[in-house]
Amino acid sequence: MEILQNELNENFKQLNITCAGLDYEIKISKKGKVLKNKKKNNHDISELSKSFLHNRKKNYIFEEGIFVPALFELGIMTESGKIITSKYDKFKQINRFAECVDDALKNCSKDSLEIIDFGCGKSYLTFVLYYYITEIKKIRAHITGLDLKKDVIEKCRMTAEKYKYAGLDFICADIKDYVPETAPDMVVTLHACDTATDYALYNAISWNSKYIFSVPCCQHELNSKINLKNFSILSDHGLIKERFSALATDAIRAKILELCGYKTDILEFIDIENSPKNLLIRAEKNKLPNEYKQRVIKSEIKKFTNELGAEITLQNLIFSK
C-alpha cells in the first residue's frame, strides 16, 4: 500500500486493478480528490494468471527459429535460425518494416505483385521483402532492384541465384531515367539520398502504383535553399535547421501524395536512438480528392513553401505536369 500511495501521489493519476470477478479504478483529480469505482467482470483466476504474465512472447512476422536467408546474409541470424543477441535491435527494425508492409497488404486481393526497389544498395531489405511476400503472404512477386553501383548489383544477382529467387532481378540504372516494362504495383525506396527520393516518388505517382514505401535520407535540398529571413531563429543552430528542413521536406512530400490521391501515413520506422533517419512514408492509392479539396491542398503547399522561400524537387515535378 505504501508503494501504491507514493506512486499515485508522485507519478501517476490513475490505478486500474483487475481481479477475478471485479475491476477497481482509482483516480486522482487535478485538485487532489480521490475518486473510486468498481464493477463486475467475468474473469476467472486461471485466465488472469495467463494474460498478465510479464514475459509474454512478442509476435514477430519473422520468428526466431525459422531460417530467413536475408537475415542470415545480414549477420542477424545463424543457420539454425537463432537471432544473434547483439543484432536484436536490427531484427526488430526489419520486423517493423515488415509490419508496415503487412498492414498495407491486409486487404490486397492480387495473386501477384510487381515491385520496384529504387536505390536498393546491398538489397538486404529487398530480399526480406521478397521472402515475406512469397513465403509468408503466399503472393507471387517480381521485384526489380535498381542501383548505380555495378559491383553491388552483381553481388545482389549472385545472392539471388544462391537462394534460387527467380522473381528477383537487379539492374544498374538511374532512378530518373528508368522505364519499367510493366507498371509496378509497389515502389520501395529506402534511404535514397536527397532528391533521389523525390524522383522515386514522382515515378511511383506517374505509374499509378498502388503502394509506396519510402524512407527518406539526407534531405539537403531544402536545407540549402530555405530563406532564414522568415525563420531566423533556426540560423543559431545548424542541427536544428537540418532537422527542421528534413521534417518540412517530408511533410511536403506527404501532402503532395495526398494531392495525387494517396492515403498517406508518416510512421516511425526505427527507434530514434538508433538513427535520426527513422521516418517511413507509407502511401496507398485511393482516389483523387475532389476539385475543391485539390485547390485547398495546393494552397497549403504553396503557402508553406512560400514561407520557406523554397520548393522541393517533387513539388516542381508534379506542378509542372
C-alpha positions, 0 to 999 in steps of 0.5 A: 500500500505504501508503494501504491500511495507514493506512486499515485501521489508522485507519478501517476493519476490513475490505478486500474486493478483487475481481479477475478470477478471485479475491476477497481479504478482509482483516480486522482483529480487535478485538485487532489480528490480521490475518486473510486469505482468498481464493477463486475467482470467475468474473469476467472483466476486461471485466465488472469494468471495467463494474460498478465504474465510479464514475459509474454512472447512478442509476435514477430512476422519473422520468428526466431527459429525459422531460417530467413536467408536475408537475415542470415546474409545480414549477420542477424541470424545463424543457420539454425535460425537463432537471432544473434543477441547483439543484432536484436535491435536490427531484427526488430527494425526489419520486423517493423518494416515488415509490419508496415508492409503487412498492414498495407497488404491486409486487404490486397486481393492480387495473386501477384505483385510487381515491385520496384526497389529504387536505390536498393544498395546491398538489397538486404531489405529487398530480399526480406521483402521478397521472402515475406511476400512469397513465403509468408503472404503466399503472393507471387512477386517480381521485384526489380532492384535498381542501383548505380553501383555495378559491383553491388548489383552483381553481388545482389544477382549472385545472392539471388541465384544462391537462394534460387529467387527467380522473381528477383532481378537487379539492374544498374540504372538511374532512378530518373531515367528508368522505364519499367516494362510493366507498371509496378504495383509497389515502389520501395525506396529506402534511404535514397539520398536527397532528391533521389527520393523525390524522383522515386516518388514522382515515378511511383505517382506517374505509374499509378502504383498502388503502394509506396514505401519510402524512407527518406535520407539526407534531405539537403535540398531544402536545407540549402535553399530555405530563406532564414529571413522568415525563420531566423531563429533556426540560423543559431543552430545548424542541427536544428535547421537540418532537422527542421528542413528534413521534417518540412521536406517530408511533410511536403512530400506527404501532402503532395501524395495526398494531392495525387490521391494517396492515403498517406501515413508518416510512421516511425520506422526505427527507434530514434536512438538508433538513427535520426533517419527513422521516418517511413512514408507509407502511401496507398492509392485511393482516389483523387480528392475532389476539385475543391479539396485539390485547390485547398491542398495546393494552397497549403503547399504553396503557402508553406513553401512560400514561407520557406522561400523554397520548393522541393524537387517533387513539388516542381515535378508534379506542378509542372505536369 
